Amino acid sequence: MGVPNDDVVLIQKGKRPGEPHVITVNCPDKTGLGCDICRIILDFGLYITKGDISTDGIWCYIVLWVVPHSSSIIRWTNLKNRLMSECPSCSVSFYFNQLSTRPTRSPVYLLKLFCLDRKGLLHDVTQVLCELELSIQRVKVTTTPDGRVLDLFFITDNRELLHTKKRQDETCEQLHAVLGESCISCELQLAGPECDCHQGVSSLSPVVAEELFRFELSDKETRLQALSPDMTKLKKANVVVDNSLSPAHTLLQIHCVDHKGLLYDIMRTLKDCNMKISYGRFSPNSQGYRDLDLFIQQKDEKKIVDPEKQSAICSRLKMEMLHPLRVIIANRGPDTELLVANPVELCGKGRPRVFYDVTLALKVLGICVFSAEIGRYSTSEREWEIYRFLLDENCKFQLSSMAAREQIVDRVRRALMGW
């Protein structure tokens, strides 16, 4: 029964430079599979140019055209293995075990790095971890008065091999190779049971919390979050609900400005709203915008006819498409702090590569990070992942200047959105 395991995920590489690679997933369906697939693709630094999704509720067929978003090397075999790990088993036993089997949480390891400080150090470490497929769950970065840095990374291994000496040695060797003489010591060990990877962040001021987590961003909040004039198109998104074309499905017609995680943001939103996608088409970029047609059902396999529920889904989709990440700069005592927030999926998973993109933007800007941390913050509506960076004043920017802050926020947002 089913298809051979080798055919569950197929990757056809482009024949010419710049030509998209085609990823095909053909396996039993499960709730949120499309979201999980898109999250992995985003995690590997790939950009989805177009896609098709079809399922009858039992079997799922997904075809995605992707291109690398940067010049980083894509390990296609590792990508295939990661995608296959998310696909339900193609054997008969899957149908008997899917309700009783719960995914086990990957063990958390503590990476301790003691280094001489320099510009771009944090991003260089982050890039090595990303290339090794090590996910950063939590981080604590501290700079000492004598110009040294103690980095504590709480990480999990997407390959589930970090318990082996070979994998641990590979990690430390890669870090030493990139950091060179600036690396004083590198230690890797299993984190103790007292480690809570998803611990809360230290207290946020009411003003900062209100600006970060407001459900709807008015013109005032948009100004505070420093949207540059050429990004006013962010205000443009359209979601149309149509119940006339299908007796059993609601059609969502979406028109929105493009960004590198757009399909993931739509998939996670519908997943968290308990909506099932039966068919979807993700059209290519046209003048910076995307069009999507999605035939969806509620969990009870009925179309959405309640006007209030239709309005709520449209509002939620617009917010998640236009503002999937919040970026602000605020004062933290005498210091200047950059804060980035993204919503956490109901399953507890955060957004991939946020720390990577933010540290890259700061490296390009020539700004050193004095300290950094990742944590979780819960509001009345949802849970958020918060990234906090205390910025070093010794840079070319006058951090107390509103113009400089807007320039930093704009550059960080562009890195996050892939613009």
TORKE-639356 format. One line per field, with one value per residue (C-alpha): residue number from 0; residue in one letter; x negated, y negated, z negated. Coordinates in pm, 1 decimal, m for minus. Example, Ala and Ser with C-alpha at 12.3 -4.5 7.8 and 13.67 -1.06 7.14 Angstrom:
kolmi (0:1)
panu (a:s)
px (m1230.0:m1367.0)
py (450.0:106.0)
pz (m780.0:m714.0)
//
This chain:
kolmi (0:1:2:3:4:5:6:7:8:9:10:11:12:13:14:15:16:17:18:19:20:21:22:23:24:25:26:27:28:29:30:31:32:33:34:35:36:37:38:39:40:41:42:43:44:45:46:47:48:49:50:51:52:53:54:55:56:57:58:59:60:61:62:63:64:65:66:67:68:69:70:71:72:73:74:75:76:77:78:79:80:81:82:83:84:85:86:87:88:89:90:91:92:93:94:95:96:97:98:99:100:101:102:103:104:105:106:107:108:109:110:111:112:113:114:115:116:117:118:119:120:121:122:123:124:125:126:127:128:129:130:131:132:133:134:135:136:137:138:139:140:141:142:143:144:145:146:147:148:149:150:151:152:153:154:155:156:157:158:159:160:161:162:163:164:165:166:167:168:169:170:171:172:173:174:175:176:177:178:179:180:181:182:183:184:185:186:187:188:189:190:191:192:193:194:195:196:197:198:199:200:201:202:203:204:205:206:207:208:209:210:211:212:213:214:215:216:217:218:219:220:221:222:223:224:225:226:227:228:229:230:231:232:233:234:235:236:237:238:239:240:241:242:243:244:245:246:247:248:249:250:251:252:253:254:255:256:257:258:259:260:261:262:263:264:265:266:267:268:269:270:271:272:273:274:275:276:277:278:279:280:281:282:283:284:285:286:287:288:289:290:291:292:293:294:295:296:297:298:299:300:301:302:303:304:305:306:307:308:309:310:311:312:313:314:315:316:317:318:319:320:321:322:323:324:325:326:327:328:329:330:331:332:333:334:335:336:337:338:339:340:341:342:343:344:345:346:347:348:349:350:351:352:353:354:355:356:357:358:359:360:361:362:363:364:365:366:367:368:369:370:371:372:373:374:375:376:377:378:379:380:381:382:383:384:385:386:387:388:389:390:391:392:393:394:395:396:397:398:399:400:401:402:403:404:405:406:407:408:409:410:411:412:413:414:415:416:417:418)
panu (m:g:v:p:n:d:d:v:v:l:i:q:k:g:k:r:p:g:e:p:h:v:i:t:v:n:c:p:d:k:t:g:l:g:c:d:i:c:r:i:i:l:d:f:g:l:y:i:t:k:g:d:i:s:t:d:g:i:w:c:y:i:v:l:w:v:v:p:h:s:s:s:i:i:r:w:t:n:l:k:n:r:l:m:s:e:c:p:s:c:s:v:s:f:y:f:n:q:l:s:t:r:p:t:r:s:p:v:y:l:l:k:l:f:c:l:d:r:k:g:l:l:h:d:v:t:q:v:l:c:e:l:e:l:s:i:q:r:v:k:v:t:t:t:p:d:g:r:v:l:d:l:f:f:i:t:d:n:r:e:l:l:h:t:k:k:r:q:d:e:t:c:e:q:l:h:a:v:l:g:e:s:c:i:s:c:e:l:q:l:a:g:p:e:c:d:c:h:q:g:v:s:s:l:s:p:v:v:a:e:e:l:f:r:f:e:l:s:d:k:e:t:r:l:q:a:l:s:p:d:m:t:k:l:k:k:a:n:v:v:v:d:n:s:l:s:p:a:h:t:l:l:q:i:h:c:v:d:h:k:g:l:l:y:d:i:m:r:t:l:k:d:c:n:m:k:i:s:y:g:r:f:s:p:n:s:q:g:y:r:d:l:d:l:f:i:q:q:k:d:e:k:k:i:v:d:p:e:k:q:s:a:i:c:s:r:l:k:m:e:m:l:h:p:l:r:v:i:i:a:n:r:g:p:d:t:e:l:l:v:a:n:p:v:e:l:c:g:k:g:r:p:r:v:f:y:d:v:t:l:a:l:k:v:l:g:i:c:v:f:s:a:e:i:g:r:y:s:t:s:e:r:e:w:e:i:y:r:f:l:l:d:e:n:c:k:f:q:l:s:s:m:a:a:r:e:q:i:v:d:r:v:r:r:a:l:m:g:w)
px (0.0:m120.0:m429.9:m793.8:m966.2:m1212.5:m918.7:m752.6:m973.1:m1126.5:m1357.9:m1423.3:m1703.7:m1691.6:m1883.5:m2021.9:m2148.0:m1857.1:m1601.5:m1372.1:m1408.8:m1090.1:m999.6:m721.5:m567.4:m332.1:m218.4:71.6:223.1:209.5:323.6:82.3:m138.3:m154.0:m261.0:m532.5:m666.6:m680.2:m854.0:m1132.5:m1177.4:m1205.5:m1452.1:m1680.4:m1692.4:m1470.9:m1211.8:m891.8:m824.3:m496.8:m312.6:m15.5:144.9:415.4:562.2:871.9:819.9:645.2:367.9:178.0:m9.3:m226.0:m442.3:m659.3:m901.6:m1186.8:m1507.3:m1779.8:m1721.8:m2093.6:m2425.8:m2439.6:m2490.7:m2175.7:m2226.8:m1956.3:m1992.5:m1947.9:m1646.6:m1487.9:m1546.7:m1394.8:m1088.3:m1045.8:m1063.5:m750.5:m556.1:m332.3:m432.6:m308.8:m240.7:89.6:m35.7:m26.9:350.9:359.5:83.0:135.4:371.7:164.6:m185.7:m315.4:m629.4:m916.0:m1091.6:m1450.2:m1711.3:m1855.0:m2230.0:m2422.9:m2693.7:m2935.8:m3157.3:m3414.6:m3561.3:m3733.5:m3466.7:m3453.1:m3193.2:m2979.0:m3083.6:m2728.9:m2612.1:m2916.0:m2835.1:m2467.3:m2553.7:m2764.4:m2481.0:m2229.6:m2454.2:m2490.8:m2108.8:m2127.9:m1824.9:m1874.4:m1607.6:m1746.9:m2054.5:m2228.8:m2509.5:m2717.0:m3007.7:m3269.3:m3442.1:m3772.1:m3623.9:m3543.6:m3213.7:m3046.2:m2783.1:m2542.0:m2338.3:m2068.1:m2031.8:m1859.0:m1980.6:m1745.7:m1948.1:m1917.7:m2290.1:m2427.7:m2456.5:m2743.4:m3103.9:m3150.1:m2869.7:m2988.5:m3344.9:m3219.1:m3030.3:m3327.6:m3565.5:m3339.9:m3314.8:m3691.4:m3746.1:m3517.9:m3609.9:m3984.1:m4205.0:m3919.3:m3772.6:m3918.6:m3711.0:m3418.6:m3222.8:m2916.3:m2713.8:m2364.8:m2163.7:m2040.2:m1675.6:m1651.3:m1688.1:m1361.5:m1422.8:m1099.5:m1135.1:m984.5:m1180.4:m1266.0:m995.2:m881.5:m758.7:m383.4:m460.2:m691.9:m452.2:m158.0:m350.9:m485.4:m168.2:117.1:344.5:408.1:136.4:277.1:93.8:m67.0:m206.6:m322.4:m517.3:m669.6:m781.1:m956.1:m810.1:m999.1:m795.6:m852.1:m702.8:m358.1:m241.4:m247.0:93.2:230.4:377.1:703.7:883.8:1212.5:1443.7:1651.3:1897.7:2057.5:1803.7:1807.0:2084.4:1845.2:1558.9:1504.0:1274.7:1027.4:882.2:575.8:377.6:83.1:m266.1:m525.4:m783.8:m1005.1:m786.8:m446.4:m316.1:m435.4:m253.4:71.0:40.7:m33.4:254.1:506.8:361.7:400.4:757.9:840.5:897.1:823.7:689.3:826.6:675.6:444.1:255.9:m27.0:m93.0:m431.9:m537.3:m387.6:m526.4:m597.1:m259.2:m123.2:217.8:344.1:659.5:735.2:1035.1:1076.5:1309.1:1362.4:1257.6:1609.2:1560.6:1815.1:1768.0:1750.6:2090.0:2093.4:2017.1:1843.7:1616.2:1541.3:1450.2:1231.3:1034.2:984.0:861.0:626.5:482.3:423.4:242.8:22.7:m60.7:m135.8:m304.1:m431.6:m718.0:m730.3:m1049.4:m1109.4:m1391.1:m1334.4:m1527.2:m1618.1:m1748.3:m2051.1:m2090.1:m1936.0:m1748.8:m1632.1:m1329.3:m1189.7:m873.6:m699.1:m394.2:m444.7:m237.6:15.5:m201.6:m479.0:m711.1:m864.2:m962.9:m1288.8:m1597.1:m1483.8:m1803.2:m2006.5:m1841.8:m1861.1:m2228.7:m2307.8:m2138.8:m2329.5:m2657.3:m2595.1:m2518.1:m2840.5:m2661.5:m2795.3:m2560.5:m2644.4:m2398.8:m2119.2:m1848.0:m1556.2:m1244.1:m868.3:m599.4:m229.2:47.6:419.9:449.5:135.3:m226.9:m515.0:m882.5:m1090.7:m1444.8:m1618.4:m1947.6:m2127.6:m2320.1:m2676.0:m2694.4:m3037.3:m2919.2:m2866.9:m2504.5:m2395.2:m2155.8:m1965.9:m1869.5:m1520.9:m1648.1:m1920.8:m1673.9:m1436.8:m1721.7:m1819.8:m1462.0:m1403.3:m1718.8:m1633.3:m1276.9:m1395.2:m1631.9:m1350.9:m1105.6:m1358.9:m1329.1)
py (0.0:m358.2:m457.2:m358.5:m574.0:m709.5:m853.8:m1028.7:m1333.6:m1402.0:m1693.3:m1780.2:m2034.1:m2311.7:m2238.3:m2591.8:m2853.3:m3051.2:m2790.4:m2682.0:m2343.0:m2136.7:m1967.6:m1708.8:m1559.0:m1263.1:m1101.3:m1041.0:m1365.3:m1501.2:m1819.8:m2103.8:m1911.5:m2203.0:m2437.0:m2194.5:m2154.3:m2531.4:m2585.0:m2341.2:m2501.1:m2843.5:m2700.2:m2586.3:m2938.2:m2861.5:m3089.5:m2940.4:m3088.2:m2901.9:m2594.9:m2358.6:m2167.4:m1900.8:m1658.5:m1449.8:m1438.3:m1101.4:m1152.6:m1474.7:m1589.3:m1904.1:m2054.3:m2358.5:m2546.8:m2691.6:m2893.7:m2970.8:m3307.9:m3372.3:m3234.9:m2976.6:m2612.4:m2399.1:m2044.0:m1881.2:m1533.9:m1677.7:m1876.3:m1562.2:m1375.0:m1659.1:m1671.7:m1295.3:m1309.7:m1528.9:m1299.3:m1039.2:m679.4:m527.9:m193.9:m55.4:m84.9:m463.9:m464.9:m264.1:m455.0:m818.8:m894.5:m732.6:m829.8:m1158.5:m1323.2:m1322.7:m1647.8:m1669.7:m1684.5:m2028.5:m2089.1:m2380.7:m2531.6:m2755.7:m2985.5:m3218.0:m3454.6:m3784.0:m4029.0:m4162.1:m4293.7:m4022.0:m3756.0:m3667.0:m3625.2:m3415.9:m3172.3:m3170.2:m3095.9:m2794.9:m2658.9:m2706.0:m2529.9:m2240.0:m2227.3:m2311.8:m2510.8:m2786.4:m2751.6:m3007.9:m3227.1:m3440.1:m3664.3:m3868.5:m4102.7:m4150.1:m4484.6:m4353.6:m4296.8:m3927.0:m3754.6:m3459.2:m3304.9:m3045.9:m2876.2:m2625.0:m2420.8:m2114.3:m1900.8:m1860.5:m1552.7:m1403.3:m1320.0:m1561.8:m1284.9:m1136.4:m1244.4:m1276.6:m1530.7:m1728.1:m1736.1:m1848.0:m2136.2:m2262.5:m2219.2:m2423.0:m2699.4:m2707.5:m2720.9:m3023.3:m3211.9:m3146.2:m3286.5:m3488.0:m3161.0:m3099.2:m2795.5:m2590.4:m2344.5:m2137.7:m1935.7:m1810.0:m2080.6:m1994.4:m1922.9:m2266.6:m2425.3:m2558.7:m2649.2:m2841.6:m3045.2:m3392.5:m3705.4:m3957.5:m4215.8:m4442.0:m4792.5:m4844.0:m5089.2:m4845.4:m4551.6:m4751.5:m4854.9:m4505.0:m4306.0:m4531.4:m4323.7:m4602.9:m4851.2:m5200.2:m5472.2:m5580.2:m5237.0:m5197.3:m5521.5:m5409.3:m5085.5:m5290.9:m5183.4:m5371.3:m5557.0:m5292.8:m5027.0:m5184.7:m4904.6:m4689.4:m4835.9:m4664.6:m4315.3:m4172.8:m3855.2:m3762.6:m3486.3:m3302.4:m3022.6:m3003.9:m2789.0:m2473.8:m2292.4:m2177.5:m2431.5:m2801.1:m2972.2:m3225.9:m3454.5:m3632.8:m3920.0:m4042.6:m4190.0:m3913.9:m3816.7:m3513.3:m3339.6:m3433.8:m3082.7:m2966.7:m3258.8:m3174.0:m2802.2:m2849.7:m3096.5:m2857.8:m2570.0:m2764.4:m2857.7:m2485.2:m2525.3:m2245.7:m2320.8:m2083.2:m2256.8:m2554.7:m2735.2:m2978.7:m3193.8:m3341.8:m3688.8:m3964.9:m4314.8:m4235.5:m4077.6:m3723.8:m3573.2:m3260.8:m3053.8:m2827.0:m2595.1:m2538.2:m2370.5:m2395.1:m2109.2:m1961.6:m1951.1:m2228.2:m2554.7:m2886.9:m3055.8:m3259.7:m3624.4:m3694.5:m3393.4:m3494.4:m3844.7:m3712.7:m3484.6:m3762.1:m4003.9:m3745.3:m3655.0:m4020.1:m4084.3:m3772.9:m3845.5:m4216.1:m4208.8:m3857.0:m4010.2:m4317.8:m4525.5:m4822.4:m5004.3:m5125.2:m5256.8:m5006.7:m5222.0:m5406.2:m5151.0:m5108.9:m4784.0:m4627.3:m4400.9:m4156.3:m3954.8:m3682.2:m3471.2:m3112.8:m2837.8:m2668.8:m2356.0:m2558.2:m2603.1:m2940.9:m3098.9:m2975.5:m3190.6:m3504.0:m3522.1:m3456.8:m3740.8:m3995.0:m3928.8:m3946.4:m4287.2:m4417.7:m4284.1:m4462.0:m4782.4:m4744.9:m4733.5:m4514.8:m4341.8:m4396.5:m4130.1:m3920.1:m3683.9:m3483.1:m3405.1:m3366.4:m3616.5:m3540.6:m3791.4:m3733.5:m3623.2:m3422.9:m3340.2:m3531.4:m3463.7:m3766.4:m3848.8:m4122.2:m4285.9:m4551.1:m4749.6:m4869.0:m5248.0:m5234.7:m5231.8:m5477.7:m5537.7:m5788.7:m5544.9:m5818.5:m5969.9:m5887.7:m5888.2:m5635.3:m5412.7:m5417.3:m5322.5:m5026.3:m4903.2:m4934.6:m4735.5:m4462.0:m4433.0:m4406.7:m4124.0:m3939.8:m3980.7:m3913.4:m4251.3)
pz (0.0:70.3:258.5:209.2:m53.1:204.3:399.7:104.5:163.1:503.1:579.4:943.5:970.9:1227.1:1545.8:1586.2:1337.8:1194.4:1300.6:1013.8:849.3:818.0:488.2:497.9:184.2:228.6:m96.7:m337.0:m460.9:m814.0:m980.8:m908.8:m665.1:m419.7:m700.0:m816.0:m460.8:m405.5:m741.2:m647.5:m306.1:m470.6:m722.5:m435.6:m292.2:6.9:165.6:311.0:655.3:715.8:592.2:608.7:322.0:348.3:94.1:46.8:m330.4:m307.8:m55.1:14.3:324.0:308.6:582.5:503.9:727.4:521.7:562.8:306.5:144.7:103.1:222.3:m57.1:40.8:21.8:m102.8:104.5:m47.5:m396.1:m278.1:m136.7:m462.1:m665.9:m441.8:m459.5:m839.1:m836.8:m605.0:m769.4:m710.7:m387.0:m553.1:m680.4:m1039.5:m1009.3:m1014.3:m1337.1:m1513.1:m1410.7:m1698.9:m1970.9:m1857.0:m1989.0:m1851.9:m2097.4:m2173.0:m2048.6:m2327.4:m2396.0:m2399.2:m2543.7:m2325.3:m2517.5:m2313.5:m2465.4:m2207.0:m2144.4:m2033.1:m1676.9:m1434.8:m1279.7:m1530.8:m1633.7:m1276.1:m1180.5:m1462.9:m1364.8:m1001.3:m1100.6:m1315.8:m1033.4:m783.1:m1027.2:m1066.3:m1435.2:m1549.5:m1805.2:m2072.9:m2313.5:m2332.7:m2590.8:m2471.2:m2715.7:m2642.9:m2916.0:m2987.2:m2845.5:m2498.6:m2523.1:m2457.5:m2626.3:m2398.7:m2535.7:m2262.2:m2354.1:m2037.3:m1894.6:m1606.7:m1310.9:m1211.4:m1564.2:m1570.4:m1827.8:m2087.3:m1882.4:m1930.2:m1554.3:m1524.8:m1828.5:m1696.6:m1354.5:m1515.4:m1717.2:m1423.7:m1194.1:m1452.3:m1506.8:m1128.9:m1088.2:m1405.3:m1381.7:m1654.6:m1805.0:m1943.3:m2289.4:m2381.8:m2250.7:m2464.5:m2379.2:m2627.3:m2693.3:m2867.5:m3214.7:m3299.2:m3458.2:m3114.1:m2977.3:m2614.5:m2592.1:m2907.4:m2915.4:m2837.9:m3104.0:m3161.1:m2877.7:m2947.2:m2884.9:m2602.1:m2422.4:m2472.3:m2336.4:m2025.8:m1956.0:m2008.2:m1898.8:m1674.8:m1426.6:m1335.2:m1290.4:m1098.8:m1426.8:m1503.6:m1146.2:m1178.5:m1509.0:m1347.4:m1081.0:m748.5:m480.2:m213.8:54.7:m176.0:m198.5:31.7:m282.3:m354.0:m45.6:m78.7:37.5:m72.9:99.3:m28.4:234.9:153.9:499.6:685.6:472.3:283.2:9.8:1.9:m55.4:193.4:59.5:325.4:188.7:338.6:132.9:148.8:169.9:m90.7:m136.0:m395.4:m253.7:m185.5:m529.4:m695.0:m516.4:m592.4:m963.9:m997.7:m844.9:m1049.5:m1373.3:m1271.1:m1225.3:m852.5:m604.7:m256.9:6.3:306.3:346.7:618.8:543.7:852.6:948.9:839.0:1053.8:995.5:632.2:557.5:526.7:603.7:428.9:472.2:176.4:143.0:m229.9:m480.5:m851.6:m1075.0:m1044.3:m663.3:m605.6:m418.6:m605.3:m587.9:m909.5:m807.6:m1139.5:m1097.2:m738.1:m851.8:m1134.5:m900.4:m645.0:m913.1:m1060.2:m719.9:m630.1:m957.4:m926.2:m561.8:m605.0:m945.1:m1021.4:m1219.4:m1440.7:m1458.9:m1688.5:m1865.3:m2220.2:m2517.2:m2787.4:m3066.1:m2925.2:m2644.5:m2299.5:m2235.2:m1910.6:m1954.4:m1699.3:m1761.9:m1564.8:m1654.8:m1769.8:m1609.3:m1835.2:m1818.0:m1986.7:m1688.1:m1612.4:m1282.9:m1122.2:m1052.7:m1238.9:m1446.9:m1131.0:m935.3:m1217.7:m1293.4:m920.4:m892.5:m1195.2:m1054.3:m722.5:m912.5:m1112.3:m1448.0:m1728.0:m1972.3:m2338.9:m2458.7:m2309.1:m2425.4:m2288.1:m2487.8:m2477.4:m2574.9:m2611.8:m2552.3:m2601.9:m2237.6:m2159.2:m2232.8:m2075.7:m2025.1:m2123.7:m2011.7:m2212.6:m2113.1:m2316.2:m2055.9:m2105.7:m2094.8:m1927.1:m1566.6:m1282.4:m1388.3:m1649.8:m1816.2:m1998.3:m1662.0:m1533.2:m1174.2:m1258.5:m1441.8:m1147.0:m914.1:m1134.7:m1172.1:m798.2:m715.9:m966.4:m837.8:m478.1:m574.9:m750.7:m463.5:m186.8:m14.8)
//
